[in-house]
Amino acid sequence: MSSRASHTGAGRPFAGALVVEAVIASLRQTRQLVSGQARLEESNVHEARKTLKKIRAGLRMLADAAAVDLRRANELCRDLGRLLSGLRDLDVCLLTLQGLPRVPAEESRGLESKLRSRREEIHNALRPDPEADAEIVEDLKGIEQALVDLNAGAFTRPRLDDAVDRSRLAGVQRFQAVQSDGSEEAFHDLRKAAKRELYQRRYLADAGASHDSRLELLDVLGEHLGRHQDLSVLRELATELGGLGAGLAGVIEDEIVTERERCLEIAGHAYGCEP
């Protein structure tokens, strides 16, 4: 049974069919963003990375809800996201650097120049050739066909809810790891878990579910975890490029400490624990 053919007796599509169709729509959007481009613009890279994360969250929800094997589709989306990660990291570093207060002008200008040069190098290295572009398109089409072939009726609302709750429980575990570990990797893992649950809940909300009070909380948590990650990446790249002066290093550290405290506070509310 095609995902497009699964409906309730009253003619309204099952939640599962709507979720499958939403994931397919995201795949098509990604294909438009990354294929046939002579140069990947900053906005395209940002949207493609975000959409790929949303697709992977949807694939995980469907796989957990009906025990279907979508690992290959997930891996293809992951690999494409990694292909774009270098450009996205540099774009984020430039934006983060420009928004930092109290950074000595000379340090800021020097690092910005190095970041832009590195970004241009990666752009040139990733300039798509027709063969690579065609491969990306075929991979995305293959994922889309795998979704079209699913029996969307198997993805009942209770099963989808259970799948989302698995993601919530994963977030609880990641938060506990942050409390006991506190490493940048632990914060990054918490961000991935929070984003996965957020995207999955949005799929259900868009499919006509009742208001979900966790959406706003997870959205705010994701924003702060994202800024924490952006600051960490900026420090890492600045060190790698030889552009981490004492003034910049101090500002980044102060900002990271502030974001860590805020992340722990919000995560405590999101996962039923005190920071």
C-alpha positions in Angstrom: 0.0 0.0 0.0 1.4 3.4 -0.9 1.8 6.0 1.8 -0.5 8.2 -0.4 -3.2 5.6 -0.4 -3.6 5.2 3.4 -6.7 7.0 4.7 -9.2 6.7 7.5 -12.7 5.7 6.7 -13.8 9.3 7.0 -11.4 10.2 4.2 -8.8 11.9 6.5 -5.3 10.5 6.1 -3.8 8.6 9.0 -1.2 10.6 11.1 1.3 8.1 9.7 0.6 9.0 6.1 0.9 12.7 6.9 4.2 12.2 8.6 5.6 10.1 5.7 4.4 12.7 3.2 6.0 15.5 5.3 9.4 13.6 5.3 9.1 13.2 1.5 8.4 16.9 1.1 11.6 17.6 3.1 13.6 15.3 0.8 12.4 17.2 -2.2 13.3 20.5 -0.6 16.8 19.2 0.1 17.2 18.0 -3.5 16.4 21.5 -4.7 18.8 23.1 -2.3 21.9 21.1 -3.0 21.6 19.8 -6.6 22.4 21.6 -9.8 24.1 24.5 -7.9 27.3 26.0 -9.3 28.0 27.4 -5.9 26.4 26.5 -2.5 25.2 29.7 -1.0 25.2 30.2 2.8 21.4 30.2 3.0 21.2 26.9 1.0 23.8 25.2 3.2 22.0 26.3 6.4 18.5 25.2 5.1 19.8 21.9 3.7 21.6 21.0 6.9 18.5 21.8 9.0 16.2 19.9 6.7 18.5 16.8 6.7 18.4 16.8 10.5 14.6 17.0 10.3 14.5 14.2 7.8 16.7 11.9 9.9 14.4 12.6 13.0 11.4 11.6 10.9 13.2 8.4 9.6 14.0 7.5 13.2 10.5 8.1 14.4 9.1 5.9 11.6 11.7 3.2 12.2 10.9 3.1 15.9 7.2 3.2 15.4 6.8 0.2 13.1 10.2 -1.6 13.3 11.0 -0.9 9.7 14.6 -0.8 8.5 15.5 2.7 7.3 19.1 2.6 8.3 20.4 3.0 4.8 18.3 6.0 4.2 19.5 7.5 7.5 23.1 6.9 6.6 22.7 8.6 3.2 21.2 11.7 4.8 23.9 11.7 7.5 26.7 11.5 4.8 25.2 14.3 2.8 24.9 16.4 6.0 28.6 15.7 6.8 29.5 16.9 3.2 28.0 20.2 4.0 29.2 20.5 7.6 32.5 22.2 6.8 30.8 25.1 5.1 28.1 25.3 7.7 30.7 25.4 10.5 32.5 28.3 8.9 29.3 30.2 8.2 28.3 29.8 11.9 31.8 30.8 13.1 31.7 34.0 11.0 28.2 34.9 12.4 29.2 34.0 16.0 32.4 36.0 15.8 30.6 39.1 14.5 28.1 38.9 17.4 30.7 38.6 20.2 31.2 41.6 22.5 34.5 43.1 23.6 36.7 41.2 21.1 39.8 43.3 20.2 39.2 44.6 16.7 42.6 43.5 15.4 42.0 39.9 16.6 38.5 39.9 15.1 39.6 41.2 11.7 42.5 38.7 11.5 40.4 35.7 12.4 37.5 36.7 10.1 40.0 36.9 7.1 41.3 33.4 7.9 37.8 32.0 8.2 36.7 33.5 4.9 39.8 32.1 3.2 39.1 28.6 4.6 35.5 28.8 3.5 36.5 29.6 -0.1 38.9 26.7 -0.1 36.1 24.3 1.0 33.8 25.8 -1.6 36.2 25.2 -4.4 36.8 21.6 -3.1 33.1 20.9 -3.0 32.2 22.5 -6.3 29.9 19.8 -7.7 30.6 18.0 -10.8 27.8 16.5 -12.9 28.5 12.9 -11.8 28.6 13.8 -8.1 25.4 15.9 -8.5 23.6 13.0 -10.2 24.6 10.6 -7.5 23.2 12.9 -4.8 19.9 13.3 -6.7 19.6 9.5 -7.1 20.3 8.8 -3.5 17.6 11.3 -2.4 15.2 9.8 -4.9 16.0 6.3 -3.6 15.1 7.4 -0.1 11.9 9.0 -1.3 10.9 5.8 -3.1 11.6 3.7 0.0 9.2 6.0 1.9 6.5 5.9 -0.8 6.6 2.1 -0.6 5.9 2.0 3.1 2.6 0.9 4.5 1.7 4.2 6.2 -1.2 2.5 7.9 1.3 0.7 10.2 2.3 4.0 11.7 -0.6 4.4 14.1 -0.8 7.4 16.4 0.0 5.4 19.6 3.1 3.9 17.9 4.3 7.3 16.8 3.7 8.7 20.3 5.8 5.8 21.7 8.6 6.5 19.2 8.7 10.1 20.3 8.8 9.1 23.9 11.8 7.0 23.2 13.5 10.2 22.0 12.5 12.0 25.2 14.0 9.2 27.2 17.2 9.4 25.2 17.2 13.1 26.1 16.9 12.2 29.8 19.9 9.9 29.4 21.9 12.6 27.6 21.1 15.2 30.2 22.3 12.8 32.9 25.5 12.3 31.0 26.0 16.1 30.8 25.5 16.4 34.6 28.1 13.7 35.3 30.5 14.5 32.4 30.1 18.1 31.4 32.3 17.7 28.2 31.6 19.5 25.0 30.8 16.1 23.4 28.1 15.4 26.1 26.5 18.8 25.4 26.5 18.0 21.7 24.9 14.7 22.3 22.2 16.4 24.4 21.6 18.9 21.6 21.1 16.0 19.0 18.6 14.3 21.3 16.7 17.5 22.0 16.5 18.4 18.3 15.4 14.9 17.3 12.5 15.0 19.8 11.6 18.5 18.7 11.5 17.7 15.0 9.4 14.5 15.7 6.9 16.5 17.8 6.6 19.0 15.1 5.8 16.3 12.6 3.0 15.1 14.8 1.8 18.7 15.4 1.7 19.3 11.7 -0.3 16.1 11.3 -3.1 17.5 13.3 -2.1 16.6 16.9 -3.3 18.6 19.8 -1.1 21.4 21.2 2.2 20.1 22.5 3.5 22.1 25.4 7.0 20.7 25.0 7.6 22.2 21.6 8.4 25.7 22.9 10.6 24.3 25.7 12.6 22.1 23.4 12.9 24.9 20.8 14.4 27.3 23.4 16.7 24.5 24.7 17.9 23.8 21.2 18.7 27.4 20.6 20.9 27.6 23.7 22.6 24.3 23.0 23.2 25.4 19.5 24.9 28.6 20.6 27.0 26.6 23.0 28.0 24.3 20.1 28.7 27.3 17.8 31.0 28.9 20.4 32.9 25.6 20.9 33.4 25.2 17.1 34.6 28.8 16.8 37.2 28.2 19.5 38.3 25.0 17.9 38.6 26.5 14.4 40.3 29.7 15.7 42.9 27.5 17.4 43.4 25.4 14.3 43.9 28.6 12.1 46.2 30.2 14.6 43.7 33.0 15.2 42.8 32.5 18.9 44.2 35.5 20.6 44.0 36.1 24.4 41.2 38.6 24.1 39.0 36.4 21.9 39.8 33.3 24.0 38.6 35.1 27.2 35.4 36.3 25.6 34.5 32.9 24.2 35.1 31.2 27.5 32.9 33.7 29.3 30.1 33.1 26.7 30.4 29.3 26.9 30.1 29.4 30.7 27.0 31.5 30.5 25.4 29.2 27.9 26.3 26.1 29.9 24.4 27.5 32.9 21.4 28.4 30.8 21.4 25.0 29.0 21.5 23.1 32.3 18.6 25.2 33.7 16.4 24.7 30.7 17.3 21.0 30.3 16.4 20.5 33.9 12.9 21.7 33.1 12.7 19.7 29.8 13.8 16.4 31.4 12.2 16.6 34.8 15.4 17.1 36.8 17.0 19.9 38.6 20.3 21.2 37.2 
